[in-house]
């Protein structure tokens, strides 16, 4: 628990004033509770026994003030600690997502989206109460315990010994319960992560589920995850609820000792009735905050477990590190020299040598899994080479500022990425919207004809995944986005696969027009789309087995002839 609060103390420094207000509220609540217990002595001794009329006037007002102070203090503490907690959680959530977004692309391929969403939402929500409400309650209850212990000792040090000595006896079983709570919290958070992951898969793949009438199959899988979550949570409740009977039993032992010993002292005249009942009241009031402290301690195990899961992500570091050199203003060529790429143990590319010059369109062809996409992923530094090097002009790609590198690359893939926003903001994604440039980009992508007919034109909002557009229309939006960026390196990975022949022909003409001041890589299975390529590299099992113009490849490369035949 110490490490948990050590991690969040730096955040608390930003809320000194609110902490002061919250502490004042906690102190008022503690004084109110302790003062109420102490007031029992004058109530019995001065009013009921000694018939003191003056005290009869004063004590009711004092009790009202004590209860008002307690209520006001609790309210002041709650609103200030809630603000602190909510704001800390906001900052932690921003920090966690910001950190995750800096990690390598490989991390996202290996991690399930649902699990990441669960970490950012569910796990962080579990620490919210710990850093706000529970820490406030802990301090308030601790101060209340201190105040009541003072009253207990003040009224009778001897009885205080018997009333409080049994408390340390409960620490051992409580610590066992806390360790068990932490283990159950880990399991609970893993379980809710499984649920989130499965839901994400269901909603992302709803078309294939519907097509295969596998709703019952997916529901069964979900029900199994859900039942597991239910069982773990039930064990958590059972473990947490053991605190109350444990503390009740300990309290009963303490009260029994006090009644026997204190009653004897009252009978012998060693203790007044008022002092004894004030002591007893303080002792009665003492056990609820101690029980709440124990429950808070158990609850903290859940937050600690969640925080450890969060820290597992925060401890990860990107392996693809930015260089320091500026991206060349007038890029002339990209050169691959003996490049090899491994994904774990699998060799994706081996001994690749390829050169692409300014103004050239370089096509990459071959069977699926041949290494074409792996090569263009290296250009964007989604991965780094395992051996060899990639140079842009005379600079190793690893030595370039990675942000500048990616600002000068645009990628259009067969899978189209559409955000739930307007068409204009989708086209200008990540940049300021220049409406005239948006329109020009849409026209270039052969998309403005259908966009202009929409109710709000370029300001028309798109649904998630762009479901209110056809596949070909979404593809044109993606191409327009790449053109809006005006990159020096353009990568088209099956970018025209969703277009009809006429639109594909128009896009091919556009690519020819814009290629003069760019280097363009085109991955295509339909070889008709690369008929104007300056160079075609033929991939097979991670190697380039030939590279030349289409005319020469048709004469000299059997593999290209085979691909050409399959494409027709």
C-alpha positions in Angstrom: 0.0 0.0 0.0 2.9 2.3 0.7 4.2 1.9 -2.9 0.7 2.7 -4.1 0.5 6.0 -2.3 4.1 6.8 -3.1 3.2 6.7 -6.8 0.3 9.1 -6.4 1.7 11.6 -3.9 3.2 13.7 -6.7 -0.4 14.2 -8.0 -1.6 15.3 -4.6 0.8 18.2 -4.6 -1.3 20.0 -7.2 -4.3 20.1 -4.8 -2.8 21.5 -1.6 -5.7 24.0 -1.0 -8.4 21.3 -1.5 -6.5 19.0 0.8 -6.5 21.6 3.5 -10.2 22.1 3.1 -10.7 18.3 3.1 -8.6 17.9 6.2 -10.5 20.5 8.0 -13.7 18.6 7.2 -12.1 15.3 8.4 -11.1 17.0 11.7 -14.6 18.4 12.2 -16.1 15.0 11.6 -13.7 13.4 14.1 -14.2 16.0 16.7 -18.0 15.8 16.3 -18.0 12.0 16.9 -15.5 12.1 19.8 -17.3 15.1 21.4 -20.6 13.3 21.2 -19.1 10.4 23.2 -17.6 12.7 25.8 -21.0 14.5 26.2 -22.5 11.4 27.8 -20.6 12.1 31.0 -22.1 15.6 31.8 -25.4 14.3 30.5 -25.6 11.6 33.2 -23.5 13.1 36.0 -24.4 16.8 35.8 -28.0 16.7 34.5 -29.5 13.4 35.7 -27.5 12.9 38.9 -26.6 16.5 40.1 -29.7 18.2 38.6 -27.5 21.0 37.1 -30.0 23.3 35.3 -27.2 25.4 33.7 -25.8 22.3 32.0 -29.3 21.4 30.8 -29.3 24.7 28.8 -25.7 24.3 27.5 -25.5 20.6 26.6 -28.3 20.4 24.0 -26.8 23.3 22.1 -23.4 21.7 22.3 -24.8 18.4 20.9 -26.5 20.2 18.0 -23.2 22.0 17.2 -21.3 18.7 17.4 -23.6 16.9 15.0 -23.7 19.9 12.7 -19.9 20.0 12.7 -19.7 16.3 12.0 -22.2 16.6 9.1 -20.6 19.7 7.6 -17.1 18.2 8.0 -18.1 15.0 6.2 -19.6 17.0 3.3 -16.6 19.3 3.0 -14.3 16.3 3.0 -16.4 14.4 0.4 -16.7 17.1 -2.2 -13.0 18.1 -2.1 -11.7 14.6 -2.1 -14.1 13.7 -5.0 -12.6 16.6 -7.0 -9.1 15.4 -6.3 -9.8 11.8 -7.1 -11.7 12.5 -10.3 -9.0 14.8 -11.6 -6.2 12.4 -10.7 -8.0 9.6 -12.6 -8.4 11.9 -15.6 -4.7 12.6 -15.6 -3.8 9.0 -15.2 -6.1 7.9 -18.0 -4.5 10.6 -20.3 -1.1 9.5 -19.2 -1.8 5.8 -19.8 -3.3 6.3 -23.3 -0.5 8.7 -24.2 2.1 6.1 -23.2 0.3 3.3 -25.0 0.1 5.3 -28.2 3.9 5.7 -28.1 4.5 1.9 -28.1 5.5 0.0 -31.2 2.9 -1.2 -33.7 3.9 -4.8 -32.9 2.5 -4.3 -29.4 -0.9 -3.5 -30.8 -0.8 -6.6 -33.0 0.0 -8.8 -30.0 -2.4 -7.2 -27.5 -6.2 -7.5 -27.9 -8.1 -4.3 -28.2 -10.6 -5.3 -25.6 -7.9 -5.9 -23.0 -6.4 -2.4 -23.6 -9.8 -0.8 -23.3 -10.3 -2.7 -20.0 -7.0 -1.4 -18.6 -7.8 2.2 -19.6 -11.4 2.1 -18.3 -12.1 -0.6 -15.7 -8.7 -0.8 -14.1 -8.3 3.0 -13.8 -11.9 3.3 -12.4 -10.9 0.9 -9.6 -8.2 3.2 -8.4 -10.5 6.2 -8.5 -12.1 5.6 -5.1 -8.7 4.7 -3.6 -7.1 8.0 -4.5 -10.1 10.1 -3.6 -13.0 8.8 -1.5 -11.2 6.0 0.3 -8.1 8.0 1.3 -10.4 10.7 2.6 -12.5 8.2 4.6 -9.3 6.5 5.8 -7.9 9.8 7.2 -11.3 10.8 8.7 -11.8 7.4 10.4 -8.2 7.4 11.6 -8.7 10.8 13.2 -12.0 9.6 14.7 -10.4 6.6 16.2 -7.6 8.8 17.7 -10.2 11.2 19.2 -12.3 8.3 20.7 -9.2 6.6 22.1 -8.3 9.9 23.8 -11.8 10.0 25.3 -11.6 6.3 26.4 -8.2 6.7 28.0 -9.2 10.0 29.6 -12.3 8.5 31.3 -10.5 5.4 32.6 -7.0 4.3 31.6 -7.5 0.9 33.3 -10.7 0.1 31.3 -9.0 1.4 28.2 -6.4 -1.3 28.5 -9.1 -4.0 28.6 -11.2 -2.4 26.0 -8.4 -1.9 23.4 -6.0 -4.7 24.1 -8.0 -7.2 22.0 -7.6 -5.0 18.9 -4.1 -6.2 17.9 -5.5 -9.8 18.0 -7.6 -9.0 14.9 -4.6 -7.8 12.8 -3.4 -11.3 11.9 -6.7 -12.6 10.4 -7.3 -9.2 8.7 -3.9 -9.4 7.0 -4.7 -12.9 5.7 -8.0 -11.6 4.3 -6.2 -8.6 2.7 -3.8 -10.9 0.8 -6.7 -13.1 -0.4 -8.6 -9.9 -1.5 -5.6 -8.8 -3.6 -5.5 -12.2 -5.4 -9.2 -12.2 -6.1 -9.0 -8.6 -7.4 -6.3 -9.7 -9.9 -8.6 -12.5 -11.1 -11.6 -10.2 -11.2 -9.8 -7.7 -13.4 -8.5 -10.4 -15.7 -12.0 -11.7 -15.9 -13.6 -8.4 -16.8 -10.8 -7.9 -19.4 -11.9 -11.2 -21.0 -15.5 -10.0 -21.1 -14.5 -6.7 -22.7 -12.2 -8.5 -25.2 -15.0 -10.9 -26.3 -17.5 -8.1 -26.6 -15.1 -6.2 -28.8 -14.6 -9.2 -31.0 -18.4 -9.7 -31.3 -19.2 -6.2 -32.3 -16.2 -5.9 -34.7 -17.1 -9.2 -36.4 -20.9 -8.9 -36.4 -21.2 -9.5 -40.1 -19.4 -12.9 -40.1 -21.4 -13.9 -37.0 -24.7 -13.1 -38.7 -23.6 -14.8 -41.9 -22.7 -18.0 -40.1 -25.7 -17.8 -37.7 -23.3 -18.2 -34.8 -25.1 -16.0 -32.3 -25.7 -18.8 -29.9 -22.1 -19.9 -30.2 -20.8 -16.4 -29.3 -23.4 -16.1 -26.5 -22.2 -19.3 -25.0 -18.6 -18.1 -25.0 -19.7 -14.8 -23.4 -21.8 -16.6 -20.8 -18.8 -18.7 -19.8 -16.7 -15.5 -19.3 -19.6 -13.9 -17.5 -20.2 -16.8 -15.1 -16.5 -16.9 -14.3 -16.7 -13.2 -13.4 -19.7 -13.8 -11.3 -18.0 -16.6 -9.3 -14.9 -14.5 -8.6 -16.9 -11.5 -7.5 -19.0 -13.8 -5.2 -15.7 -15.0 -3.6 -14.6 -11.4 -3.2 -17.9 -10.5 -1.4 -17.6 -13.5 0.9 -14.0 -12.6 1.8 -14.7 -8.9 2.3 -17.8 -9.7 4.4 -15.7 -11.7 6.9 -14.4 -8.4 8.2 -17.7 -7.6 10.0 -18.2 -10.8 11.9 -14.5 -10.8 12.9 -14.6 -7.3 14.2 -18.0 -7.9 15.9 -16.6 -10.9 17.7 -13.5 -9.0 18.8 -15.7 -6.1 19.9 -18.0 -8.4 21.9 -15.0 -9.8 23.8 -13.8 -6.2 24.6 -17.3 -5.0 25.7 -17.7 -8.1 28.0 -14.4 -7.4 29.7 -15.3 -3.7 30.1 -18.8 -4.4 31.5 -17.4 -6.9 34.1 -14.5 -4.7 35.2 -16.2 -1.3 34.8 -19.4 -2.4 36.5 -17.4 -3.5 39.5 -15.6 -0.1 39.6 -19.0 1.7 39.5 -20.4 -0.5 42.3 -17.3 0.1 44.4 -17.5 3.9 43.8 -14.2 4.1 41.9 -15.9 5.4 38.8 -19.0 7.6 38.3 -21.9 6.4 36.2 -21.4 9.2 33.8 -17.8 8.5 33.3 -18.5 4.8 32.8 -21.2 5.4 30.2 -19.1 8.0 28.4 -16.4 5.4 28.2 -18.8 2.8 27.0 -20.3 5.1 24.4 -16.8 6.0 23.1 -16.0 2.3 22.9 -19.2 1.6 21.1 -18.5 4.4 18.7 -14.8 3.3 18.3 -15.6 -0.1 16.7 -17.5 1.2 13.6 -14.6 3.4 12.3 -12.2 0.5 13.1 -14.4 -1.8 11.0 -14.5 0.8 8.2 -10.7 1.1 8.3 -10.5 -2.7 7.9 -12.9 -2.6 5.0 -11.0 0.3 3.4 -7.8 -1.7 3.8 -9.4 -4.7 2.0 -10.8 -2.4 -0.7 -7.3 -1.0 -1.2 -6.2 -4.4 -2.3 -8.5 -4.1 -5.3 -7.0 -0.7 -6.2 -3.5 -2.0 -5.7 -4.1 -5.0 -8.0 -5.6 -2.6 -10.6 -2.6 -0.2 -10.3 -0.1 -3.1 -10.8 -1.9 -4.0 -14.0 -1.7 -0.3 -15.1 2.0 -0.2 -14.2 2.6 -3.3 -16.3 1.7 -1.1 -19.3 3.5 2.0 -18.1 6.7 -0.1 -17.6 6.7 -1.1 -21.3 9.0 0.9 -23.6 9.1 1.4 -27.3 11.9 -0.3 -29.1 11.7 1.8 -32.2 13.4 5.0 -31.2 13.4 8.3 -33.1 16.6 9.6 -34.7 17.8 13.2 -34.6 18.3 14.1 -38.2 15.8 16.1 -40.2 14.0 14.4 -43.1 15.5 15.5 -46.4 13.7 18.5 -48.0 14.3 17.2 -51.5 14.2 13.4 -51.3 15.9 11.7 -54.2 15.7 7.9 -53.5 15.1 5.1 -51.0 17.5 2.2 -51.0 17.2 -1.2 -49.3 20.6 -2.8 -48.6 20.6 -6.5 -47.7 17.5 -6.1 -45.5 16.3 -9.0 -43.4 13.2 -8.8 -41.2 12.2 -11.4 -38.5 9.0 -11.5 -36.6 10.1 -13.4 -33.5 11.4 -16.7 -35.1 9.7 -16.2 -38.5 11.8 -14.7 -41.3 9.5 -12.3 -43.2 12.2 -10.8 -45.5 15.7 -11.9 -46.4 18.4 -10.1 -48.2 16.3 -7.5 -49.9 18.0 -5.1 -52.2 15.8 -2.5 -53.9 16.1 1.1 -55.0 13.2 3.6 -55.7 14.0 7.0 -57.1 12.0 10.3 -57.0 9.3 10.2 -59.7 9.2 6.4 -59.8 6.3 4.1 -59.2 7.6 0.8 -57.8 5.2 -2.1 -57.8 5.5 -5.0 -55.4 3.8 -8.2 -56.5 3.7 -11.8 -55.3 1.5 -14.3 -53.5 0.0 -13.5 -50.1 2.6 -13.8 -47.3 5.5 -13.1 -49.8 6.7 -10.1 -47.8 5.3 -7.1 -49.7 3.5 -5.5 -46.8 6.4 -6.3 -44.5 8.7 -4.2 -46.8 6.4 -1.1 -46.8 6.0 -1.5 -43.0 9.7 -1.0 -42.7 9.6 2.3 -44.6 7.1 3.7 -42.1 9.1 2.2 -39.3 6.3 0.1 -38.0 9.1 -2.4 -37.6 12.9 -2.0 -37.7 15.1 -4.2 -39.9 16.7 -7.2 -38.2 19.8 -6.7 -40.3 20.9 -4.6 -43.2 19.7 -1.0 -43.6 17.3 1.3 -45.4 18.6 4.7 -46.5 16.7 7.8 -47.6 19.2 9.5 -49.8 22.4 9.0 -47.7 20.7 8.9 -44.3 19.8 5.7 -42.5 16.1 5.7 -41.8 16.8 5.0 -38.1 18.7 8.3 -37.8 15.8 10.4 -39.0 13.3 12.1 -36.7 10.5 9.6 -36.7 7.7 12.2 -36.5 9.1 14.0 -39.6 9.5 10.6 -41.4 5.8 9.7 -40.8 4.6 13.2 -41.8 6.2 12.6 -45.2 4.6 9.2 -45.7 1.0 8.4 -46.5 -0.3 4.9 -46.6 -3.6 3.7 -48.1 -4.4 0.0 -47.4 -7.1 -2.4 -48.5 -8.6 -2.0 -45.0 -10.1 1.5 -44.8 -9.9 3.5 -41.6 -12.8 5.8 -41.1 -13.4 7.9 -37.9 -16.7 8.9 -36.5 -16.5 12.5 -37.7 -17.2 14.6 -40.7 -15.8 13.8 -44.2 -13.7 16.9 -44.1 -12.1 15.9 -40.8 -11.6 12.4 -42.1 -9.8 13.7 -45.2 -7.7 16.2 -43.2 -7.2 13.7 -40.3 -4.6 15.0 -37.8 -4.3 18.4 -39.5 -6.1 21.7 -39.7 -9.1 21.5 -42.1 -8.6 23.6 -45.2 -12.0 23.2 -47.0 -10.6 24.1 -50.4 -7.8 21.5 -50.1 -10.3 18.9 -48.9 -12.4 19.5 -52.0 -9.4 19.3 -54.3 -8.2 16.1 -52.6 -11.7 14.6 -53.0 -11.8 15.6 -56.6 -8.4 14.0 -57.2 -9.6 10.8 -55.5 -12.7 10.8 -57.8 -14.9 11.2 -54.6 -16.3 14.7 -54.8 -19.1 13.7 -57.1 -20.8 11.6 -54.5 -19.7 13.8 -51.5 -21.2 16.9 -53.1 -24.6 15.2 -53.3 -24.7 14.3 -49.6 -27.0 16.5 -47.4 -24.1 18.5 -45.8 -21.4 17.9 -48.4 -17.9 17.6 -46.9 -19.4 18.4 -43.5 -21.5 15.2 -43.5 -20.8 13.1 -40.5 -19.7 9.5 -41.1 -20.8 6.6 -38.9 -18.3 4.4 -37.1 -16.3 2.5 -39.7 -18.1 4.6 -42.4 -21.0 2.3 -42.6 -23.2 5.0 -44.3 -20.8 4.8 -47.3 -20.2 2.0 -49.8 -16.9 0.1 -49.8 -15.7 2.0 -52.9 -16.7 5.3 -51.4 -14.8 4.6 -48.2 -11.8 3.7 -50.3 -11.9 7.0 -52.2 -12.1 8.9 -48.8 -8.9 7.1 -47.7 -7.2 7.9 -51.0 -8.2 11.6 -50.6 -6.8 11.6 -47.1 -3.4 10.5 -48.4 -3.5 13.1 -51.2 -4.4 15.8 -48.7 -1.3 15.0 -46.7 0.8 15.7 -49.9 3.5 13.2 -48.8 6.9 12.6 -50.4 6.4 8.9 -50.1 3.1 7.3 -51.0 2.3 3.7 -50.3 -0.8 2.1 -51.9 -1.4 -1.4 -50.4 -4.3 -2.8 -52.5 -5.7 0.7 -52.3 -7.9 0.4 -55.4 -9.2 -3.1 -54.7 -12.7 -1.9 -53.7 -13.1 0.3 -56.8 -14.8 -0.5 -60.1 -12.7 -0.7 -63.3 -13.6 2.9 -64.3 -12.7 4.4 -60.9 -9.6 2.4 -60.7 -8.5 3.7 -64.1 -9.1 7.3 -63.0 -7.1 6.7 -59.7 -4.3 5.2 -61.8 -4.2 8.3 -63.9 -4.1 10.5 -60.8 -1.2 8.4 -59.4 0.7 9.0 -62.7 0.0 12.8 -62.4 1.2 13.1 -58.8 4.2 10.7 -59.1 6.5 13.4 -60.5 7.5 14.7 -57.1 7.0 11.6 -55.1 8.2 8.0 -54.6 5.3 5.7 -54.9 5.1 2.0 -53.8 2.2 0.0 -55.1 1.2 -3.4 -53.8 -1.3 -5.1 -56.1 -2.8 -8.5 -56.8 -4.7 -7.2 -59.8 -1.7 -6.6 -62.1 -3.7 -4.3 -64.4 -3.3 -1.6 -61.8 0.5 -1.5 -62.2 0.8 -1.4 -66.0 2.5 2.0 -65.8 4.9 1.1 -63.0 8.5 2.1 -63.6 9.8 -1.0 -61.8 8.1 -4.2 -60.6 9.7 -6.3 -57.8 8.5 -9.9 -57.7 8.4 -11.4 -54.2 8.4 -15.1 -53.3 8.7 -16.4 -49.7 10.3 -13.2 -48.4 12.8 -12.7 -51.2 12.8 -10.5 -54.3 13.4 -13.0 -57.1 13.3 -10.5 -60.0 12.9 -6.7 -60.5 12.4 -5.1 -63.9 9.8 -3.5 -66.1 6.7 -5.4 -66.9 7.8 -5.9 -70.5 11.1 -7.6 -69.5 9.5 -9.6 -66.7 7.0 -11.1 -69.1 10.0 -12.2 -71.2 12.3 -13.4 -68.5 10.4 -14.2 -65.2 8.2 -17.4 -65.0 6.9 -16.4 -61.6 5.6 -13.0 -62.9 4.0 -14.8 -65.9 2.2 -17.1 -63.5 1.0 -14.1 -61.4 -0.1 -12.3 -64.6 -2.1 -15.4 -65.7 -3.8 -15.6 -62.3 -4.6 -11.9 -62.3 -6.4 -12.0 -65.7 
